[in-house]
């Protein structure tokens, strides 16, 4: 579907291990940063959108590309 639409996207399946009726362990995805780690390094950031706006100029090609990656 992504190729047909000309989008540079891919899906990666991951495992979820249910440990009780209300808890689970989720497989980590390599080479990613958690929102917690981003907020720890950038105290003024409170959302992923704010992070991307701070890192990339909003409405620039790189900003748009970062949203789909």
N, C-alpha and C positions, 0 to 999 in steps of 0.2 A: 504494500500500500504506500509506504513512504517513497520507494523508488519511483512508482508510477506518478506520484505527486511532485517528484523532483526535490524531495526534502532529504538533507544529509543526516537522517536519523536512523537509529537502530534500537531495538529492545533487548535487554538482558534479563533473563529470568533469574530469580533469586529464591532461596528457601526461607520458609517461615516454620519454625518449630513451636507448636503450641505446648506450653508447659503447664497450663491450667485453663479453667474456663474463662479467665480474664487476663492472662498474661501470655507472652510469647517471646521468642528470640528471633530476630530478623538477621539474616546473613548480611555481612558488611559488603559494600561494593568497593573494590580496590580503586585507588587513585581518585578518591573523592574527599570532600571536606564536609563535615557536618555543620549545620547551622550553629550549633553550640561553639564549635571551634572558630568559626568566622566571627561570631559575636565576641569571643574571648580576645581575638587579635584586633578587632575593630570595635571598640566600646560604643562608638556613635551609631553603629549599624543595628537596626532592630528587625530587619527582614531581608530576604534574599533580593527582593527588588531594590531596596536601598543599597545593598552591596554592589549589584550590577550597575546601578546609576553612578555610584562612587568610582567603580573600577573602569567603566566604559562610558563614554559620552552618550547620553540618552539620545535615541533616534539615529545613532550612527550605524553604519553597516556592522561593526563589531558588536555593538549592543544587541542588534537584532539576531546576529549569528549566535551570540552567547545564550539567548533565550531558547533557541531550538537545539542546542547541543546537549 
